[in-house]
């Protein structure tokens, strides 16, 4: 059954509410700022550790022909 009330509320939400767009933009801005700060806090030691770990994982993946290898680490 067709319900006019639900469709009207949906259209108002999508097209007539700049405050919703502002809220979404603000949440996106905060998310972007949080990610940027986290990236800035990563130091060289952490990057080197991640790189070494990645090499180990790639080597094990190759050794196992792409199959499960987590149990070998």
N, CA, C and O of each residue as an XYZ file, in Angstrom:
292
protein
N       0.842     -1.183      0.000
C       0.000      0.000      0.000
C       0.887      1.247      0.000
O       1.900      1.287      0.699
N       0.522      2.236     -0.759
C       1.276      3.487     -0.899
C       0.998      4.394      0.289
O      -0.159      4.660      0.614
N       2.065      4.874      0.944
C       1.912      5.740      2.106
C       2.529      7.109      1.806
O       3.748      7.233      1.682
N       1.704      8.105      1.694
C       2.151      9.454      1.364
C       3.011     10.033      2.477
O       3.989     10.721      2.183
N       2.694      9.789      3.719
C       3.401     10.381      4.842
C       4.879     10.036      4.862
O       5.716     10.917      5.055
N       5.209      8.777      4.668
C       6.607      8.362      4.692
C       7.392      8.969      3.545
O       8.525      9.411      3.737
N       6.809      8.999      2.353
C       7.499      9.569      1.203
C       7.730     11.064      1.407
O       8.803     11.574      1.084
N       6.752     11.759      1.931
C       6.886     13.194      2.171
C       8.010     13.471      3.159
O       8.814     14.378      2.946
N       8.073     12.694      4.242
C       9.139     12.877      5.225
C      10.500     12.609      4.593
O      11.466     13.322      4.863
N      10.574     11.580      3.751
C      11.833     11.250      3.084
C      12.262     12.383      2.165
O      13.428     12.779      2.187
N      11.353     12.912      1.360
C      11.686     14.001      0.443
C      12.112     15.251      1.207
O      13.044     15.939      0.790
N      11.448     15.550      2.308
C      11.848     16.697      3.114
C      13.245     16.492      3.664
O      14.057     17.417      3.681
N      13.525     15.273      4.115
C      14.831     14.974      4.677
C      15.921     15.118      3.618
O      16.996     15.643      3.908
N      15.660     14.664      2.409
C      16.678     14.653      1.367
C      16.841     16.010      0.680
O      17.946     16.354      0.260
N      15.776     16.774      0.560
C      15.849     17.972     -0.275
C      15.584     19.286      0.454
O      16.067     20.329      0.015
N      14.854     19.268      1.518
C      14.444     20.527      2.112
C      15.130     20.870      3.420
O      14.712     21.813      4.093
N      16.153     20.151      3.801
C      16.744     20.343      5.113
C      18.239     20.655      5.005
O      19.053     19.734      5.058
N      18.615     21.904      4.856
C      20.046     22.221      4.809
C      20.753     21.883      6.111
O      21.967     21.679      6.114
N      20.022     21.820      7.217
C      20.656     21.508      8.495
C      21.198     20.080      8.492
O      22.218     19.822      9.129
N      20.559     19.159      7.805
C      21.066     17.790      7.698
C      22.372     17.790      6.912
O      23.331     17.120      7.294
N      22.407     18.536      5.823
C      23.635     18.628      5.033
C      24.765     19.226      5.863
O      25.910     18.779      5.785
N      24.434     20.237      6.657
C      25.447     20.847      7.522
C      25.969     19.849      8.544
O      27.170     19.803      8.812
N      25.074     19.050      9.116
C      25.481     18.054     10.103
C      26.392     17.005      9.467
O      27.398     16.613     10.056
N      26.041     16.556      8.276
C      26.870     15.580      7.574
C      28.237     16.179      7.269
O      29.263     15.531      7.474
N      28.251     17.416      6.780
C      29.515     18.086      6.471
C      30.363     18.231      7.729
O      31.572     18.003      7.691
N      29.743     18.606      8.836
C      30.471     18.781     10.094
C      31.056     17.457     10.571
O      32.197     17.413     11.031
N      30.286     16.383     10.466
C      30.802     15.066     10.861
C      31.968     14.659      9.963
O      32.955     14.098     10.440
N      31.856     14.938      8.673
C      32.939     14.639      7.743
C      34.179     15.456      8.082
O      35.292     14.932      8.045
N      34.002     16.726      8.410
C      35.120     17.598      8.758
C      35.829     17.085     10.012
O      37.058     17.059     10.070
N      35.053     16.679     11.009
C      35.636     16.149     12.243
C      36.373     14.847     11.968
O      37.470     14.636     12.484
N      35.786     13.978     11.166
C      36.439     12.721     10.809
C      37.762     12.974     10.095
O      38.776     12.351     10.409
N      37.743     13.890      9.136
C      38.957     14.229      8.395
C      40.031     14.777      9.334
O      41.200     14.407      9.225
N      39.643     15.644     10.243
C      40.581     16.234     11.190
C      41.169     15.148     12.112
O      42.366     15.161     12.399
N      40.339     14.226     12.566
C      40.792     13.155     13.446
C      41.781     12.243     12.733
O      42.799     11.860     13.309
N      41.491     11.896     11.496
C      42.400     11.046     10.716
C      43.710     11.773     10.464
O      44.779     11.176     10.584
N      43.643     13.049     10.117
C      44.855     13.835      9.866
C      45.737     13.888     11.103
O      46.952     13.715     11.006
N      45.137     14.124     12.262
C      45.916     14.157     13.511
C      46.563     12.805     13.792
O      47.722     12.745     14.203
N      45.823     11.726     13.573
C      46.363     10.389     13.827
C      47.555     10.110     12.915
O      48.552      9.536     13.352
N      47.454     10.510     11.661
C      48.550     10.312     10.711
C      49.766     11.118     11.138
O      50.894     10.629     11.062
N      49.548     12.339     11.582
C      50.660     13.195     12.018
C      51.378     12.621     13.235
O      52.561     12.891     13.438
N      50.677     11.835     14.042
C      51.269     11.273     15.254
C      52.101     10.012     14.994
O      52.837      9.567     15.875
N      51.992      9.438     13.802
C      52.760      8.236     13.487
C      54.227      8.637     13.329
O      54.557      9.536     12.555
N      55.101      7.956     14.073
C      56.515      8.316     14.007
C      57.288      7.340     13.101
O      56.740      6.337     12.643
N      58.524      7.642     12.862
C      59.358      6.846     11.958
C      59.519      5.415     12.463
O      59.517      4.472     11.671
N      59.655      5.254     13.762
C      59.822      3.913     14.338
C      58.613      3.033     14.019
O      58.769      1.867     13.658
N      57.429      3.585     14.151
C      56.207      2.839     13.852
C      56.157      2.457     12.381
O      55.787      1.332     12.046
N      56.522      3.371     11.511
C      56.508      3.097     10.073
C      57.484      1.975      9.735
O      57.157      1.089      8.947
N      58.674      2.004     10.322
C      59.658      0.943     10.083
C      59.144     -0.404     10.578
O      59.325     -1.421      9.909
N      58.505     -0.418     11.743
C      57.955     -1.651     12.305
C      56.865     -2.226     11.395
O      56.828     -3.431     11.144
N      56.001     -1.372     10.917
C      54.928     -1.801     10.011
C      55.521     -2.363      8.718
O      55.057     -3.386      8.214
N      56.532     -1.704      8.189
C      57.163     -2.158      6.946
C      57.792     -3.547      7.131
O      57.632     -4.420      6.278
N      58.509     -3.751      8.252
C      59.120     -5.066      8.523
C      58.051     -6.143      8.656
O      58.194     -7.245      8.126
N      56.989     -5.813      9.365
C      55.899     -6.761      9.561
C      55.241     -7.112      8.225
O      54.889     -8.267      7.983
N      55.081     -6.132      7.382
C      54.465     -6.371      6.084
C      55.330     -7.306      5.239
O      54.804     -8.190      4.562
N      56.637     -7.121      5.273
C      57.543     -7.997      4.519
C      57.389     -9.440      5.010
O      57.322    -10.366      4.202
N      57.332     -9.631      6.334
C      57.141    -10.983      6.885
C      55.836    -11.588      6.375
O      55.797    -12.753      5.977
N      54.778    -10.799      6.391
C      53.466    -11.299      5.956
C      53.458    -11.640      4.468
O      52.888    -12.653      4.064
N      54.080    -10.811      3.669
C      54.137    -11.085      2.231
C      54.934    -12.361      1.975
O      54.529    -13.195      1.165
N      56.064    -12.516      2.661
C      56.870    -13.730      2.508
C      56.070    -14.976      2.876
O      56.119    -15.973      2.155
N      55.327    -14.934      3.995
C      54.514    -16.088      4.415
C      53.381    -16.340      3.429
O      53.047    -17.491      3.150
N      52.800    -15.291      2.910
C      51.719    -15.436      1.923
C      52.240    -16.141      0.679
O      51.576    -17.027      0.140
N      53.428    -15.751      0.221
C      54.045    -16.381     -0.947
C      54.363    -17.835     -0.632
O      54.104    -18.728     -1.439
N      54.926    -18.063      0.546
C      55.280    -19.416      0.976
C      54.058    -20.337      0.991
O      54.167    -21.519      0.663
N      52.915    -19.807      1.364
C      51.672    -20.594      1.456
C      50.828    -20.503      0.178
O      49.667    -20.913      0.174
N      51.393    -19.978     -0.881
C      50.678    -19.843     -2.165
C      49.347    -19.113     -2.024
O      48.357    -19.464     -2.666
N      49.341    -18.098     -1.177
C      48.143    -17.277     -1.027
C      47.117    -17.836     -0.074
O      46.078    -17.211      0.140
N      47.375    -18.998      0.508
C      46.417    -19.580      1.464
C      46.650    -19.000      2.855
O      47.505    -18.132      3.034
N      45.899    -19.472      3.830
C      46.005    -18.973      5.201
C      47.425    -19.095      5.723
O      48.083    -20.120      5.544
N      47.890    -18.033      6.371
C      49.242    -18.034      6.898
C      49.359    -17.394      8.273
O      50.441    -17.374      8.860
N      48.261    -16.875      8.786
C      48.291    -16.176     10.078
C      48.845    -17.051     11.187
O      49.554    -16.562     12.067
N      48.534    -18.325     11.155
C      48.982    -19.227     12.214
C      50.499    -19.431     12.194
O      51.067    -19.953     13.153
N      51.144    -19.028     11.123
C      52.602    -19.196     10.999
C      53.381    -17.989     11.489
O      54.607    -18.045     11.589
N      52.701    -16.915     11.791
C      53.396    -15.688     12.205
C      53.715    -15.698     13.694
O      54.297    -14.743     14.207
